[in-house]
Amino acid sequence: MYLYRAPNNVYFTRICLAKSLRDKGFPFDVKVSLLTRDRAEAVIRNIDVAGTLKKIIKSIDHKTRINDFIRYVDEVINSLRSSV
């Protein structure tokens, strides 16, 4: 899990998934834009986003489907963004 700066200088939270999940077809990583170019702001947003993503990833079980996981991550991140 780390703070990542894209070539366009926008910061992202990036969390790599476990190999066991990748073997089941899940993506290699989950990247979420923090919608800022300011590092200080990105660090603060990263704390909230990374904590939320880690909880979602930890809740994955053998019944979780990939599309449902991606859709749920999108919903949670959008609600997190709108609450700020």
C-alpha positions as CSV (number, residue, x, y, z in Angstrom):
1,M,0.0,0.0,0.0
2,Y,1.4,3.3,-0.9
3,L,0.9,6.8,-2.2
4,Y,1.6,7.0,-5.9
5,R,2.1,10.0,-8.1
6,A,1.1,9.6,-11.8
7,P,3.0,11.2,-14.6
8,N,0.3,14.0,-14.7
9,N,1.2,14.7,-11.0
10,V,-2.1,13.5,-9.6
11,Y,-1.8,11.3,-6.5
12,F,-3.3,7.9,-6.2
13,T,-3.6,5.3,-3.4
14,R,-2.4,1.9,-4.7
15,I,-2.8,-1.4,-2.9
16,C,-1.6,-4.6,-4.4
17,L,-3.7,-7.7,-3.9
18,A,-2.5,-11.0,-2.6
19,K,-1.3,-13.6,-5.1
20,S,-4.1,-16.0,-4.0
21,L,-6.7,-13.4,-5.1
22,R,-4.9,-12.7,-8.3
23,D,-4.9,-16.4,-9.1
24,K,-8.7,-16.2,-8.8
25,G,-8.9,-13.5,-11.4
26,F,-8.8,-10.4,-9.2
27,P,-6.7,-7.4,-10.5
28,F,-3.1,-7.1,-9.5
29,D,-3.8,-3.8,-7.7
30,V,-6.4,-1.3,-6.8
31,K,-5.7,2.3,-7.7
32,V,-7.8,5.2,-6.5
33,S,-7.3,8.7,-7.6
34,L,-7.0,11.1,-4.7
35,L,-8.0,14.0,-7.0
36,T,-5.2,16.3,-5.9
37,R,-1.8,17.4,-7.0
38,D,-0.9,18.6,-3.5
39,R,1.2,16.1,-1.6
40,A,0.1,17.3,1.8
41,E,-3.6,16.9,0.9
42,A,-2.9,13.6,-0.8
43,V,-1.3,12.2,2.4
44,I,-4.4,13.1,4.4
45,R,-6.8,11.6,1.8
46,N,-4.6,8.5,1.5
47,I,-5.2,7.6,5.1
48,D,-9.0,7.5,4.7
49,V,-8.9,5.8,1.3
50,A,-6.2,3.2,2.2
51,G,-8.0,2.3,5.4
52,T,-11.3,1.8,3.7
53,L,-9.8,-0.3,0.9
54,K,-7.9,-2.5,3.3
55,K,-11.2,-3.3,5.1
56,I,-12.9,-4.1,1.8
57,I,-10.0,-6.3,0.7
58,K,-9.9,-8.1,4.0
59,S,-13.6,-8.9,3.7
60,I,-13.1,-10.8,0.4
61,D,-14.1,-14.5,0.8
62,H,-14.4,-17.5,-1.5
63,K,-17.9,-16.3,-2.6
64,T,-16.9,-12.8,-3.7
65,R,-17.1,-12.3,-7.4
66,I,-14.7,-10.0,-9.2
67,N,-17.3,-7.7,-10.7
68,D,-19.1,-7.4,-7.4
69,F,-15.8,-6.5,-5.7
70,I,-15.0,-3.8,-8.3
71,R,-18.5,-2.4,-8.2
72,Y,-18.5,-2.2,-4.4
73,V,-15.1,-0.5,-4.3
74,D,-16.4,2.1,-6.8
75,E,-19.5,2.7,-4.6
76,V,-17.6,3.0,-1.4
77,I,-15.0,5.4,-2.9
78,N,-17.7,7.6,-4.5
79,S,-19.5,7.8,-1.2
80,L,-16.2,8.6,0.6
81,R,-15.5,11.4,-1.9
82,S,-19.0,12.9,-1.6
83,S,-18.8,13.0,2.2
84,V,-15.7,15.2,2.2
